[in-house]
Amino acid sequence: MFASFIWDLFCLSPISSLGGHGPASNRASNQGAWRNARTMLGNKSIIGVEDAVVAAPGFEIISTLAYSHGMPRNPAMPGEAPQCYLLQHAVDRMLLAAKELQWAPVVASLSNPKAHQILLREIEGHLQWEHVDPTAPDRLFIVRVSFKADGQLTLMSGQRPIVPAIPIYPTSLPMPNKKMSKQIPIVPVYVDHGFMVPSLLTRHKTTYRQPYTDARARVGLHPTTPFTQGEVLLVNTAGEVMDGGFTTVYFWRQDEDGEWGWRTPRAESGAKLGVSRRWALEHGGVTEAAILAKEVVDGERVWLSSAAGGFVRGKISFERHLEDSSASDAGVITYTMDTTSPSQPTTRAAASPDEKSQTDHREGEGNDISIGPDGPGYTEAEKTRVIRKLDWHLLPQLFVLYSLSVLDRSNLGNARIAGMEHDIDLSGRRYDWLGTAFYIAYVLFQWLCVGWQVIPPHMWVALCVFSWGLVSTLQAVCTSWSGLMACRVFLGIAESCYGPGVTLYLSYFYPREKVGFRVGIFLSGAAAASTYGGVLAYGISQARGSVAPWRILFIVEGVPTCLLAIVAFFFIPDGPGTAKFLTPREREVATLISLQQPGDRSGIKGLQMKQAWEAITDYRSYLPALMYFGSNVAFSSLPLFIPTIISQMGAFTTVQSQGLSAPPYIACLITIIACALVSDRIKLRGPFIIGASLSAAAGYITLATTSSVAPRYFGLFLATQMFVCIALILIWVSNTHATDSRRAVALAILATGGQCGPMVGTNIFPIKDKPYYRKGMWVSAGCSLLVALAASLQMLVLHRSNKKRDREAANDDGAAANDQTDDPHNERNFRYVL
């Protein structure tokens, strides 16, 4: 059964608990409650300040609904479309509000017997326009429906992740003391002692939110504080609980006959006539009652419900409700006019549902919160703070671990000139095979990256890091070539489980426009490893003692890796919602931030086979693999052979060669970070890849054609720029595919094809070609030019795809959201990064 929804969705800033009632049905004991409330309240006139509020520009009646194709069918209304939760109730509720407001155009639209079907069509058209694959059963959307007095309909939407909770159609609510899943939060509920006057503006859901904002402020809750951090109980002038600020509230109380059961504040008390409240009254075993605020007990367990989030638990708390003593003494609240529009749409508006099913999309204004229905529940300041925290906690760890990974695989070159070839027989092609064996294992065991999905990341990373650190250290005790070969194979297996999955892992935390720079930082760890690896080898090579310097090198570089695995176990978060370095509020914001992009996550792990197949059959998945192959052929050999190449220039000692291998990588490190940052800002990848590959080709040609020391050393600076291509290709693939499943498969295609490159690259510098290794230089130059050519073709392909999408959007006039046979992505405004 479809489980209920995340708690963040209640914090959508101008929205309160969801409205929606209509003709009562089914349960005899409660079927009159709705009808009586409608009769009792519907005859009250709109007077005084209510008239002014209703007449204000932008005033609307609203309802917020949950939409998902994974939702179960309504057991009480089997004919209702299951994907839109309690849609008929929502239509009934807005119709009642329109009648009380005497909004004839809205009444005419919603009185249509097919109004809910027309509205559903509008909602689905809107979602097709705004989101990728809205029909996927693992996706949940929150849609805000609003009407103005003239009948204009506006739709806004945002995607939210799904988490376990109770069913959304409960036939009874569990008793207060029943144990529930720990994954279901207990929301603190505070009592507002500033009394509120029940009115049309409190019993119906509208864009006028000032009384609710004031109530939250009096109990110490900021207007943007999400529902998970606190709900407020509103109290009327008679001291009766009216409702929650965002939700309907249910208390465990005795009735007049002494029977215990769940009671919700009665309509006469000023309760909002909500959609989920109606379900609970008619089908959930709940009855109405007068709930006195003075009888509410600190620590009491309650239930809360909303049409956007189903039913969740709450707990009464007296800790914060009197924080603002001046507000507590305010007495009876009177409405004050807000000179601004109560709510401004942030996405698109649609036509009235009694018109032809078309959607008029236009940008809204006047809202400082980003996207989703009434904003995503966080401010720009919160977003900036959370991303900064993620940067400072995630990136240093991933950077250091990846640099150790590259260091432990590439220190073979430093060990060779530090004396390893004197202690171990490396004659013939044996040294080449040490490098090749690593990459054969690395390619063959990349499927182990599924461990990122199967095992919690903090455990998976710790296991991988400790494994390769241990194997790297054990290389120090090898006394034969065969033992060293075995270590290299196991090192390849261990490292294949880590590096390829980090790019996808980062995309879980950052939106599309920000992930590129972060991936660049992570991948620059390879250049950093080659930099300090050379400096470290320079120092160790000068050591004199009973243990050979090359053995000390393996120990010094392997043991810290094992120690950092322990650190990773405690400090690597499994996702934005579990990051211990974030506050509870920041974790919620981080989860929402990660969703604000094409392909945002629903919280459901695993591979979506339909999307995976689309990535496999997408021709745009394969040119990057060719680029990656060429880049790896050219670059993978450099860390193994640069110290040897420098030493055999004839101008430097072995120790000097170790130190001189660092500066080219320092330049490479700076270039990677700069290119990743600038390419993020201008949203271009291809030109940087082309420029870096042409620079590398020039460097390899210089190394192949000259014998002088200075030009050859300068050529190494140019050749190392090839790693800029590797970093940007990974980012480019992540940007090209709009969902996690497509992205994961595309990265697997990239890795499988691209990681074959090192098997070639490590064999193009045979010892018989020293000191100039011209054949290897020419092969690397050719591969660099191949990368430039493939990047140019990929840019052309993506440019043509974007042009095609532009033409279709212009010709379709907003219709046919999915008519892109040449494009696997369903989002109409999705464009490829060139």
N, C-alpha and C positions, 0 to 999 in steps of 0.2 A: 504494500500500500504506500502511496505517495506520502512522504512525511512532511510535516509543516516546515515553516520557513525561518530564515535567520531573523535575529532580533534587531539588526541595524535598520531594517526597513521601517521600523516605527519612528525613526528619528528624522524622516523626511520633513524638513523644517516647518512649513506652514500647515501640515496635515495633522488632524486629530484622528480619533477612532472613526472607523468607517461607517457610513450611513447606509440604510437600505431596508425598507419595509414595504409590504404590499398586502394583498388579501391574505388573511390568515388561513392556515390549513392544518390538517392532520391531528394534532394533539388537542383533545377536547378541553382539557383543563386550562390551556393557554391560548386557544385560538381566538378568544375574545379580547385578549389584552391589546393586540395591535389595533383592532377595530375601535376599541374604546378610547385608546390614546389618540387616534386620528380624529375621532369625533370631539373629544374634549379639547384638544389643542388646536385643531384646525379652524375653530371659530374665533380664535383670538385675533384681534386686529393688530396691525403693525403701527405702533405709535411712537412719537417722540424720537429718541435717538436711533431707534431701529430704522425708522424711515430714512434718516440721514445716512446710516451705514449702508443700507440696501441701495440707496441712490448713488453712492459713491462710484466713481469710475473704476472698473475692474472687479467689482463685486461679482462673485460667482457662487453657484452651488456646486459641490464637488463630491466625488466618490472615488476611492482608491481600491483597485482590485488586483488580485494575484492571477497571473496567467502562466500556465505551463501545460504542455502536452503530456506530461507525466502525472498529471493530477487524476485521481479516481473520479468516477461518475457520482454525482449527487444522489444518494440513495432515496431521498425524498422526492426528487424531481428527475427521474431517469431520462426524460426527454430533453433536459437542458444540456447544452454543450459543456462537457466536463472541463475543457481547458481554461475557462474563465470562471473563477470561483464565485458562486452565488451571484451571477450576473443578473438574473431575473429579479432577485431581491434588491440589487443596486438600482435597477431601473425603477422599481416600485418606490423606493425610498426617494429618489430624485424627483419623481412625479409628484409625490406628496409635498415635497418642499416647494416645487414650482406652483402647485395649487395654492398653498398658503401665501406665497409671494405674489400670486396673481400674475404669473408670467405666462401669458397665453401662448406665445410661440413654442415655449418649452413644453407646456402641457400638451399642445397639439402633437408635437414630435413624439413624446414619451407615451401618449395615449394610444398610439398606433399598436395594434396587436402584435406586429412584427418588430417592435422597437428594439427588443433585445437582440434579435437576429441582425438587424441593420447595424446596431452598435457593435456587435461582435465583428462584423465585416470591417467596420472602420478601425477597430482595435487591431485586427490582424493585418490590415493594409499598412497601418502605422508601424507595427513591429517589423514587418518585412522591409520597410524602408529604412528603419533606424538600426536594425541589429542583424548580426550574422546568424543564419539558421535558427529562427525563433521557434521552429516546429520540433527541434530536438527535445526528447523527453527529459533530458538532464538539465534543462535550463528553466529558470524562473524569472519572470519579468513582473515588475510592479508598474501598473498603468494608472495614471490619474486622469479621470474623466471630469470635465467641468463644463458648465453651461452658463452663458450670460443671459440677461433678460431678453435679448433679441433672438435667442435660439442658437447663437453661435456655439459650436462645440469645439473644445480644445482637448487634445490628447498629449500627455507627456509620459515618458516611460524610462525605466532604468533596469538593468539586470542585477539580480542579487543571487548570492550563492545559496544552496540548499543545505540545511543541517538537520540531523534527526530531531524529531519532536513527536508529540502525540498526533493521531489522525486529525484531519481538519474537519471531519464530520462526526464529532463524538455524540454518541447516544446517551452518554452520562459522563460527568466529570469525576475523576478519581478523588477520593476523600483526602483531607488535608495532610494526614499522616502517612499516606501511601508513599513508598519509596519509588522514585523515578530515576531515569537515566541521568547521570551526572553531566551529560552533554547538554541537557536542557537547563538553561540558566534560571536562577531565581531572581526576579526583578525586584529591587527595593521600591516600595510604594510609600510616599510621604503624604501626610494630610495637610491640606491648605486650610488655614483658619481665617482667611479673608473671605467672608461670605459672598456668594454670587447670586444674582437674581435670575431665575430661570426665564427663558424667553425663546422666541423663534430662533434667535441666533445661537442658542446653546443646544436646542434639541435637534437642529439640522446642521449638517456639515457644510460649512462655507469657507470662503477665503478670509473671513474676518477672524483673526486669531488673537487679537490683543488680550482678551480676558484670560486665555489659556497661557499666553506668554507671561502675563503678570503673575498668575498662580504659580507657574514654575519658578519664577524669580523669587517669590516669597518663601519657597522651601529650599532655595539655594541652587536651583537647577537653571543652567543657562539655556536659552532657546534652542541652541544647536546641540545641547547634550543629548546623546542618543537614548532611546527608550531603555536599552539594557542597563543604563546607569541610574535610571530613576523614573518612576511614574508619579503623578500627583493626583490625589483625590480631591475633587471639587465639592464644596459644601454649600448648600443653599441657605437662605436667610432663616429657615426653620431648623437649621442644624442637621439636615439630612444630607447624606452623601448623594451627589447627583451622578457622577460619572468619573472616569479617568480622563486625563488630558488628551491621551492618544487612544485609549482603549475603553471597552466595557469591562466593569469589574464585577466579580462574583464572590459572595461571602457565604461561609458555612453557618447557617442560622436555623433556629427552631421556628416553626410557624405557630399559629394560634392553637393548633391541636397537639403541639409538642413534638411534631415530626421534624427531624433534622433533614436538611437538604441545602442545595446551593440556591442562593437568592441574589438577584441583581436589583439595583435601585429602581424603583417604580417610575413610570413615565411622569406621574404627577410631581415627583421630586425634581424633575428637570433632566432626566436621563436622555442622552442622545439616542435617537431611534436608529440604531445601527444594524448593519447587515448580519454580523456574527451574533449580535444580541438576539435578533429575530430567530436565527437558527437555534440558539440555546433555549429560547423560550418554547419554541414549537417542537423541537426534536431532541434537546439535550437534557431534559429532566430538570430545567431551571424554572423558578417562578419569580414573580416580582414581589418586592417587599420594601417597606420604609427602613432604610439603614441609617441609624443615628450615628453621627460622627463621634459622639461621646462614648459609644459602645464599641468603637473600633479599638482593638487591643494591640499593643506593641508586640511584634513578633508573629502576629496572626498570619496564617497562610491563606492566600486568595488565588483566584484564577483571573486571568486577563485575556481578552480576545479582540481581534481585529480582522476585518476581511482581507487585509494584506498579509496577515501572519498567523491566522488560526488561533489556537488556544495555548497560552503559556502560563507558567506559575509566577506568583508574586509573593512578597513578604512585607507586611506593614512595618515601617520603621519610624520611630519618633525622634531619631537622632538629629535630623536636619530641619524638621518642619518649623522650628521657631528661630532659625538662624538670624532672620531679619525681623527684629522686634518691631521696628517702625511699621513694617508692612502688616504685621499681625494685628496692629491696632487700627487698621484702616477702616474697619467696619464694613458697611455694605458697599459693594463695588458698583460704580456707575460707569457706563460705557463712555469712552472718549473717542472722538473721531481721529483716525489716522489720516494725515494729509497725503500719504502715498497710497498707491494701489495695494490692496491687501495681498495680492499674490500676482506675480508676473510669470508667464510661461517661459521655460528655459529651452524648450525644444520646438515642437511643431504644433500647428493647429489644424483641425480637421473640420469638414463641413458638417452641418446639422444632419443627424441620422435619418431624417425624413426626406432628405434630398438624395440625389444619385450618389452611389458609393464612391466618392472621390475624396482625396485628402489634400487640403491646402497647407503646404509646409512653409513656415516662415520662422525666422529667428525671433526669440523674445528678447527682452531687455529688462534692466532694473533689478537684477538678482546677482548677488555677489557670491553665490554658491554654484558650483560647476554644473553638473548634469544630473539627469534622473528626474523623477517626479518631485518637483519642488526642491531640487538640489539633492546631492548625494549624501547629505548628512555630515558634511565636514566643510570647514572654511579653507581658503587658500593658505592661510597662515598655518593651519593644522597640517595640510598636505606638505608644505615646505618643511616643517619641522620633522614630520615622520620620514620623509625621503632623506633628509640630512642624517637622521639617526640610522636609517638603514645603510646609508653610504658608509658611515663611520664604524659600524659594527660588522656588516657583512663583507664589504669589499676588502678590508685588510686581511681578514681570515682567508678568503678565497684566493686572494693575490698571493699570500705567503705559501699556502698549500700547493697552489699550481706551480709556483716558482720552484718549490722543493721537488715537485714531480718532474719538472723539466731538468732540474739539476741532477737528480738521481738517475735519469736516463741518459744524460749527455755528458756526465763526468768521465766517460770512457776515454774521450780525447785527452783530457788533462791527465788522467791516470797513465795513459800510454807514454807520454813524454816525461812523466814523473818516474819512470823506471819499470812499469808493468811488463813491457815487452822483453825486458832482460830477465825477469823472474818466471814468466809464463811464455811458452812457445807460441808466438803469433805469426809464424812464417806463412807465406803464401796468402791465401784469402781468409785466413782465420780471423783477423781483426774485422774485416768487412762482415763476416758472418755473425760476429757478436752484435753488430748494429742491426743486421737484417733479422736475426732471431727475435729481437725485441719487437720489431714492428709486425712480424708475422703473428706473434701472439697477441699483439695489440689489436690487430684487425680481426682475427678469428674470435676473440672473446669480447668484442664490443657489445654483443647481445646482453652481457651481464649488466649493462646500464639499466635494464629494467628494475634493478635493485632500488633505484631512486623512487620507483612507484610502489614497490612491494614492502620495503623496509623504511622506517622513519629516517629521513635524511641525516639527522645527527648521528645515528647509529651506523648508517651506511658509510658516511664520510669517514668516521673514526676507524671503521674496519678497513676501508681501502687504504687510508693513509698509513695506518700501522703496518699493514701488510707490505706495502712497497718500501717503507722505511726499514723494516726488518730484513727484507731480501737485499736491499741496497747495502746494508751493513754487513751481511753475510758474504758479500763479494770480497771483503777484506781477508777472509780466511781461505779463499780459493787457492789451490796450488797447481791446478791444471786447467787447460783450455775447456775441457768437457764440464768441469764444475762451474766455470765462469759462464758457459753457454746455458747451463740449467738455471743459473741465477737470472740471466737476462730474459729467459722465457717467462719465468715466474714474475719478474718485474713488469714485463709487458702485460701479463694477465691482470696484475693488481692495478696498474695505472689505467688500463682500459676501462675500469669500472668507475673512474672519477672524472677525468677531464671532459669527455664528450657530453656528460650530463649536466655540467655546470651552466652552460648557456641556457638550457631549458629551465633549470632551477632559478636562474636570475629573472627569467621572464615571469615567474610566479609572483615576484615582488614589485616589479616596475612596469609602468605602462609603456606602450610601444615607442613613444617618442623619447623615452628616457633610458631605455635598456641598452642602446648601442654604446654609449659612453661607458656604461658599467661593464659591459662585456669587454670593451677595449682595455679597461683597467685590469680586469681579470687576466686577459691574455697577455698583457704586457709583462706579466710575471715570468713568461718564458725569456724575454729579453733581459729582465732583471737577473734571472738565474744565471744566464750566460755571463752577465757582467760580474756579479760577485763570485760566481764560480771560478772565473779566471783569476780574480784577485785572491781568493781563498787558496786556489792551487798554487799561485805564486808564493804565498807565505809558507805553505806546507812543503813545497818543493825544496825549500832551503833548510828543512829540518834534518838533523843528523842524529841518528840513534840506531838502536837494534831493530826497530820496525821500519820497513821500507816506506818512503813517503806516499807511494800510491795506495798502500794499505791504510795509512792514517787518513788519507783523503776520503776513502769510502766510509770509514768509521765516523769521521767528523761531520760528514754530510748526511749520514744515515740515522744516527742516534737522535739528533734533534727532531727529525721527522717523526720518529716513534713517540717522542714526548708531546709533540704538537697534536698527535692523534687524540691524546687524552683531553687536551684543551678543546679540540673540535667536538668531542662527545658532549661537553657541557655547554658550549656556546654557539653551536650551529643550530639555528631554528629550523623546525620542520616546515614552516610556512609563515606568512605574515600574521596569522591569527595566534601563533604560539611563540612569538619572539619575546623572550623574557626581558630583554632590554627596553621594551616598549611598555608603557602604561596600558591598562585595559582599554582606555579610550583610544590610545594610539594604535593598539592592535586592530581595533575595529576600523579606524581610518585607513590603516595599511591594507586591510582586506578589501575595502571599497576602492582604494586607489588602484590596486592590481587588477580590478575588474573594468576600469574605465578605458577600454580599448577594444578593437575588434578581436574576437576570439576570447573574450573574458571568461574566466573559469566559473563553473557552477559549484565547485566544491566536490564534484564526483570524480574520483580518480579512475584511470584506466584509459585504454585506447578506444576511440570511436571508429569502428571499422569502416563505415561509409566515408568518413573524412580521411582516414588512412589510405583508402583506395584512391580517393581523389588526388592525394599527394603523389601516389605512385604513378598514376596515369597523367599527371600534369607535366608537360614538357619543360616547364620552368624549373623543375626540380633537378635537372641533369647538367645544365651548363655550369652551375656552381660546383658540382662534383668534379667536372673537368678542370675548373679553375683551381680547386683545392688540390687536385692531383698534381698539377703543374707546380703550384706553390710549394708543396711538400717535397717534390723531387729536387727543386732548387734549394730549399732552405734546410731540409732535415739533415743534410750532410754537414752543414756549416759548423754546428757545435762540436761534431766529432772530429772535424778536420782543420778548423781554423788554427788551433795551437800548432798543429803539425805544419800547416802551410806557412805560418809566420816563422817558425823555427827553421824551415828549409829555404827561406829567402836568403839565408847565408849571412845576415847582418846582426842576428840576435842570438843570445844564448837560450838554452832551454827555459831557464827561470824567467828571462825577459819575455820570452814568447808567451808564457802563462799570463803575465801582467798585461801585455799589449793586446791580448784577445778581448779585454774588457771594453775599451773605448768604443769600438763599433757597435756594441750592444747598448751602450748608454745612449748613443745617438738614435738607435732603433727604438728604444724605450720611449724617448721623448717624442719621436715621430708618431708612434702608435697612439699615445694619449692625445696628441694634438689632432691627428686625423679623425679619431673616434669622436672627439668633442665637436670639431667643426662639422663633420658629416652629420652628426645629430642635429646641429643647429640649422643647417641648410637642407637637411633631408635628402642627401645624395650619398651614394656609396660607390657607384661605378667609377666616376672620375678619379677618386682617390686610389682605387685598386689599379686602374690603368697607369696612373702616375707612378705609383710605387713599383709596379712590375717593370715599367720601362727604366726606372732608375736602377733596379736590380739587374736588368739585362745589360745596361751600360757598365755596371760594376763587373759582371762576369766576363764581358767582352774585354774589358781592361785587364783583368787577371789572365785571360787567355792569350792576349796579344803582346803583353809587355813583360820585360824581365827586370826592370828597375824596381828597387825596393819601395820608394815613395809612391809611385803610381799604383803599385800592387796593393800596398797597404790602404791607400785611398779607395781602391776598388772594393776592398772588404766593407768599408762604410756604406758604399752603395749597394753591395750585394745583400747586406743584412736587412735592407729595407723591404725585402721580400716578405718578412714576417708581418709587415703592415697589411699585406694582402690577406694573409691567413686570418688575422683578426677581423678585418672588415667583411670577408666572405661569410664568416659565421654570423655576423650581425645581419648581413644582407638576407641570408636565408631565413633568419628569424623574422625579419620584417616582411618578407614576401608571402608568407603563409599565415593566414588570419586566425587559425585556431590552434590549440595546443596539440591536438592529434595530428593535424597536418604538419605542424612545425616539428613534432617529434619524428615523424616518418621522414620528412625532408632532411632533417639533420642526420638521421641514420643513413640515408642515401648518400649524403655528403661525406660522412665519415667512412662509409664502406668503400666508396670510390676513391676518396681523397687520401685515405691512410695507406693505400697501395703505393702512393708516391714515395714514402720513405724507404720502401723495400728496393726501389730503383735507385733513389738518391744515395743510399749508403753503399752502393756498389759501383759508383762511377768515379771513385777516386782510388784506384788500385795503387799499391805501393810502387809498382814498376813505372808509373807515370810521374813520380816525383822528379824534380822539385816543383814543377810548374802545373802539373795536373791539367794539362790543356784540354784533354777530352772531357773531363768532368766539368770544366768551366764552360765549354761550348754547349754541352747538354743542358746545363743549368740556364745558360743564356737563352737557348731555344725554348725551354719550358717557361721562362719568364715572359717571353714574347707570346707564347700560347695563352698565358693567363690574360695578358692585355687584350688579345683578340677575342677570347671567350667572354671577358667582361664587356667588351664593346657590343658583342652579339646579344648578351643578356640585357643590356640597356636598351638595345633596339627592340627586342621582343617585349620587354615590359612597357616601353614607350608606346608601341603599337597597341598593346592591350589596354593601356590607359586611354588612348585615343578612341578605341572601340567603345569603351564604357562611356566616354563623354558623348559620343554620337548617340548611343542608345538612350542615355539619360535625356538628351535634348529632344529626341524623336518621340520618346514614350510619354512625355508630359506627366511624369509621376506615376504612370501605370505600369503593370507587369513587372513587379519587383524582382522576379527571378528569371527573366528572359536573357541570361547570359550563358549561352551554350559553350562559349570559348573560355569561360572563367569559372573555376570551381567555387568561388566565394559568392555568398548570397547578399552581401551588404552593398546597397546601391552606391553609397558614397565612398566605398573602399577604393583606394588608388595605390598602385605599386610604387615603392621607393626605388628610384633609378640609381 
